[in-house]
Amino acid sequence: MSLFKARDWWSTYVGEQEEFDQGCLRVADVDNTESDKIIVGSYKGVLRIYAPEPSKPGAALQPEELILEIQLQDPILQVEVGKFVSDTELLHMAVLHPRKLSVYAISGTMGTVGHGNQYQLKLIYEHSLQRTACNFTFGGFGGVKGRDLICIQFMDGMLMFFEQESFAFGRFLPGCLLPGPLEYCSRTDSFITVSSSRQVESYKYQVLAVATDAENKHDSEHQKLGSGKRLMKDWMVNIGEQALDICITSFSQAASSILVLGERNLFCFKENGQLRFMKKLEYNPSCFLPYTSVLQGTINILIGNYNNKLLVYQDVTLKWVAQLPHVPVCVQVGNFQDLKGVVVTLSDSGHLQCSYLGTDPSFFQAPKVESRELNYDDLDSEMKELNKIIREATKTQDILPKAESTDDLKVTVVVSPNLDAVSQAPDNSVDVPVPSISLKVTIWSRLAVQDVKLSVCVQSPLAVTQDQLDFAALAGTSRSVTLSVFLKESFPPATLGGDIAVSYRTPTERYPEVKPWLIDLNLPLNSDLKNNLLEELSVPRIAQYTFSLPLKLICQPVPPSKNAVHKITIDTNKPPVNISVLFPDFLGESDQEQINVLGFKLLTGSTITLLASKTSSRYRVQCDQFEDLWLITKQLVQRLQETFATEEHKDFVCTFPGPIPLQEYFQLIDQHFEMRLNAEKYKELLSERAVQYRAIQRRLLTHFKDKTPSPLRNLDTLLDGTYRQIIALANAAEENQAKLYQTFIRLKSATQLMVLLIGLWQKLNGDQVTILEAAFLPLTQDSQELGWEECVDAAVVHLLRTCLSRSSKDQALNPTNQLSMPKDTCRLKKHITLLCDRLSKGGRLSLAADAPQHAINMPGFQAIPESDMEERTADHAPLGTFQNLAIVTRKSEPANVPILHCGGSRSLIQTNPFSTHSLCPFYLC
């Protein structure tokens, strides 16, 4: 139980299934007996008046405390108590309905013989309204003494004034879209409201009275252009948020102030609109009330919020916080039974409570715990066991938990060996006929699982006929679905594979270690509710499967081509294998004789030729497009490894003699970067044309609003031309974005080919190839915010400064700056060349955290003095990804590598196989 809790003095629930809001609660002496009553009106039209007289704090509602309850015909929007009847200064009650304003008198008759007092509601007068009302305020408009006039605000922004029984006039507020809270300030004789433009606006009553009358809102707008008095604001302040309520204070110890409760702030203004103070709230307020002034110049304010809290502020200082049993939508302060300052709150569901602030100290004392002697031997053994578990957990580097041997759900995928007889690809996907291949996905459940969702993901430009499937539940059964994969775009993919993920939920009763823990919980729940909790509680799980697609999905056999621009040679240490053995799925009956050459035609690409040497253990892949070599080269290496994957051929190895085709790779990098630059240019041009378009619109709007028409001076022609330019630029930017994505896929294919060739060239193991893939393939999709070039450059620089560094001081890394798009690709290309150079000189990558981090000590050549480059690239080194890389050096390396001196800098001229491209000594450009 909270110590700071609102003490319940009297409470009740008003009605059943009724709704209440801000204006539905008032506390006033409505029957003129010098005793406050609680007036509550609901949206169902029920009016209730309470006179709480509890026998003790927190006592239940007694029947005589509800002095009046009557059903009115219309919903009650707001109730107020004031001097609304002429010729008398007694208080009367005004009730606002959507289409009617009624003024009532409450009278009581003394009861006899214990029957209690009797109260009656008498209608004095009412006004029928032609518009839908929103709220109203009252006061001595124009300095009237001894009576209150009424101002009603309607949903269309009109203010209608009534001098008690008679109608006075009506005015439309300028620019009103939605009505806001409305209050009357008697000291300045003005009305304060907050418009839909989030501005606090003040209108003088005299200005409203003498302004030109208008029958509707359209007439009010025409007053700005015609004759008559215009309705002008006295002052206006922008608060930047919608207002929940407005209150105007006039306490003796504080100056008159205007308080506005916003969605996240509390504002206090002077009568002239100057800001006195503003309090930023850390919660969402629901209502507020300034109720008194204790210190000179300060105001005490009650604020209720949606966290069931009632907060007391003195200006901007929080003085007290009390917990409420509900969210208050309206708060009032009244005096009952000589108890002053009772806080009356009402929730939107009708919980009415009278409370007071204070504390209720708790006298609960925790029972003493029985002391027992500690067994230090058991504690030591338990500590050793826990340390052993911690050491075993820290040794593993797996991010995802290992799957259990008996999974609740398993998923398998069977790829059809043949293409579909009737292709499932859409007719308009690619210009040429595109085949499709079927996938049979089988989900088998060992026990009952729920909410089974199947997701199939293939890399673009491949697509699947249906990538999302839902199953309600599986219980010891299997479900199979057949899908088709096809080529969707007019360029070859970078990978022939996909992933399948199945998400499901398992009941808690399947896990015996969880159910006893829930059952043993000492919860204040009955047995049925606890059983329902066990049934509803479930554990989310995921099952994954990776599949590969056949090569013939994207290419078909064609006659080989003799000439090609790009060629790659793969060497092996085993006798050559016939191509008919490696690629039996691409050989027809007429191709059995040509066992040493085979042609592949990509559906949307070029022709690739594969040749096998008859005498030596060499294979050559050649093509006119460099990136198209990737898939055939990968298939060749993979099928060779599968062919020799036996015990007697365990020493089989594939190598690449070199040179590394860096220039061809750099051309693709330049093409991709050029597309990114074009995207930036289109973005800048679109921004310029948009600014120009808006400027022309403003000029035209000024011309149209002018009272005296003037020539447009070809502004309409300029507007139409700018619009056409924006459309043309948007179409060009969209086309460039499609080309950028296609170029990125081609660059991804070439990058994977480069990683494969470097791995074969330097005989890197699987872990080292994984490091290269992580450095060169950091993104699955390119974007303008984070592009491929800056990510790869940062990763390569980090490799050069850690595992491929020359000295121990290169191990120290500076914090990385924010990655941004470079000006050109010169820096990236020099770093990639330097990476290949250091790998060729014995540099090796390792993820062993305990490996010694020493510099490369290669015999036979001097270190390359690149201090300038290293200093300038230190800030771009990414932290975290390869923080624990270590270097493993070779023992035997070629010696006497010459060093070329050029302009004070030195550059390495390589004598190893990839030395066809020398390093530029000015690699910092």
HELIX and SHEET records of a PDB file:
HELIX    1   1 GLN A   22  CYS A   24  5                                   3    
HELIX    2   2 PRO A   63  GLU A   65  5                                   3    
HELIX    3   3 PHE A  141  GLY A  143  5                                   3    
HELIX    4   4 TYR A  205  VAL A  210  1                                   6    
HELIX    5   5 LYS A  217  HIS A  222  1                                   6    
HELIX    6   6 TYR A  376  LYS A  395  1                                  20    
HELIX    7   7 THR A  508  ARG A  510  5                                   3    
HELIX    8   8 LYS A  515  ILE A  519  1                                   5    
HELIX    9   9 SER A  527  GLU A  536  1                                  10    
HELIX   10  10 LEU A  551  LEU A  553  5                                   3    
HELIX   11  11 ILE A  579  LEU A  582  1                                   4    
HELIX   12  12 PRO A  584  PHE A  586  5                                   3    
HELIX   13  13 GLU A  589  ASP A  591  5                                   3    
HELIX   14  14 LEU A  629  THR A  643  1                                  15    
HELIX   15  15 GLU A  647  HIS A  649  5                                   3    
HELIX   16  16 LEU A  662  LYS A  705  1                                  44    
HELIX   17  17 LEU A  715  GLN A  762  1                                  48    
HELIX   18  18 GLY A  766  PHE A  776  1                                  11    
HELIX   19  19 TRP A  788  ARG A  801  1                                  14    
HELIX   20  20 SER A  808  GLN A  811  5                                   4    
HELIX   21  21 CYS A  826  SER A  840  1                                  15    
HELIX   22  22 SER A  867  THR A  873  1                                   7    
HELIX   23  23 ALA A  874  HIS A  876  5                                   3    
SHEET    1   A 4 ARG A   7  TYR A  13  0                                        
SHEET    2   A 4 HIS A 351  TYR A 356 -1                                        
SHEET    3   A 4 LEU A 339  SER A 347 -1                                        
SHEET    4   A 4 PRO A 328  PHE A 336 -1                                        
SHEET    1   B 4 LEU A  25  ALA A  28  0                                        
SHEET    2   B 4 LYS A  37  GLY A  41 -1                                        
SHEET    3   B 4 VAL A  46  TYR A  50 -1                                        
SHEET    4   B 4 LEU A  66  GLN A  71 -1                                        
SHEET    1   C 4 GLN A  78  GLY A  82  0                                        
SHEET    2   C 4 HIS A  92  HIS A  97 -1                                        
SHEET    3   C 4 LYS A 100  THR A 109 -1                                        
SHEET    4   C 4 GLN A 118  SER A 128 -1                                        
SHEET    1   D 4 ALA A 133  GLY A 139  0                                        
SHEET    2   D 4 LEU A 149  PHE A 154 -1                                        
SHEET    3   D 4 MET A 158  GLU A 163 -1                                        
SHEET    4   D 4 SER A 166  PHE A 172 -1                                        
SHEET    1   E 4 LEU A 182  CYS A 185  0                                        
SHEET    2   E 4 SER A 190  VAL A 194 -1                                        
SHEET    3   E 4 GLN A 199  LYS A 204 -1                                        
SHEET    4   E 4 TRP A 235  ASN A 238 -1                                        
SHEET    1   F 4 ALA A 243  THR A 249  0                                        
SHEET    2   F 4 SER A 257  GLY A 262 -1                                        
SHEET    3   F 4 ASN A 265  PHE A 269 -1                                        
SHEET    4   F 4 LEU A 275  LYS A 280 -1                                        
SHEET    1   G 4 PRO A 285  THR A 292  0                                        
SHEET    2   G 4 ASN A 300  ASN A 305 -1                                        
SHEET    3   G 4 LYS A 309  GLN A 314 -1                                        
SHEET    4   G 4 THR A 317  GLN A 323 -1                                        
SHEET    1   H 4 LEU A 409  LEU A 419  0                                        
SHEET    2   H 4 SER A 436  SER A 445 -1                                        
SHEET    3   H 4 SER A 478  LEU A 487 -1                                        
SHEET    4   H 4 LEU A 462  VAL A 464 -1                                        
SHEET    1   I 4 GLN A 468  ALA A 475  0                                        
SHEET    2   I 4 ALA A 448  VAL A 458 -1                                        
SHEET    3   I 4 GLY A 497  PRO A 507 -1                                        
SHEET    4   I 4 SER A 538  SER A 548 -1                                        
SHEET    1   J 6 CYS A 555  VAL A 558  0                                        
SHEET    2   J 6 VAL A 597  LEU A 602 -1                                        
SHEET    3   J 6 THR A 607  ALA A 612 -1                                        
SHEET    4   J 6 ARG A 618  CYS A 623 -1                                        
SHEET    5   J 6 HIS A 566  THR A 572 -1                                        
SHEET    6   J 6 CYS A 654  THR A 655 -1                                        
SHEET    1   K 2 LEU A 845  SER A 846  0                                        
SHEET    2   K 2 ALA A 886  ILE A 887 -1                                        
SHEET    1   L 2 ILE A 899  CYS A 902  0                                        
SHEET    2   L 2 SER A 905  LEU A 908 -1                                        
END                                                                             
